[in-house]
Amino acid sequence: MAVHGLCPLCGIRKAKRDCPAVRQMICAVCCGTKRLVEIDCPDSCAYLASSRSHPAAVVQRRRDRDLEFFVPLIADLSEPQSRLIVLLQAMVVRHAADAMPAVLDTDIAEAAAALAATLETARKGLIYEHEAATVPGRRLAAALGDLLKASNPGARNLARLETDAAIALRRIEQGARTAGEKLPGDAPPVYLGVLRRVLPDVPGEALGATGDAGGGLSAGGPLIIPG
């Protein structure tokens, strides 16, 4: 048992906690995030007992880590772009719930990139539908595209919707491509896991919303990130 070696679960951080389940030293992050999820912790584990005694602290640490990754992706977006990214990401979560084969972060990145490229091309006066490289990605891109079409903004506001949607989709692509690196030790799909934990509850009817006076999709208000 290597006390000062790397964690055998993530292979990144130093192993500092003696885990009776895997019978090796593991890092604190894997201990906290994989406890009773990927690790079959015995009741005798002192860290398990401590987490049960102080669950609020564990939840808060998980939330703080999620938001430290998520907030910079949306911090400088306008209000219409913030509404769009919430609805687009909510559709990602809803689509992934029943998708077969399962949706991975690479599929999310491919879908967002393809749809963003299609919108960017349209803004240049060219009609060309870019396609994701994976089948799950193409299916997700179609679902996201249908959501945008359902907004029905009208010709006057179509250009603004396409511009805002392309920006929101590029942020989704960025999040999906970087989540695994920035949140090492999280079980994949990492970005999808973050979305499931941090997104506000978007009602189903909002995912079929029609355009508002401003010409974009509306979830009924600005984006609110739980604190």
Summary of the structure (lengths in Angstrom):
residues: 227
radius of gyration: 20.3
end to end distance: 39.8
largest distance: 66.9
contacts: 694
relative contact order: 0.15
helix: 58%
strand: 4%
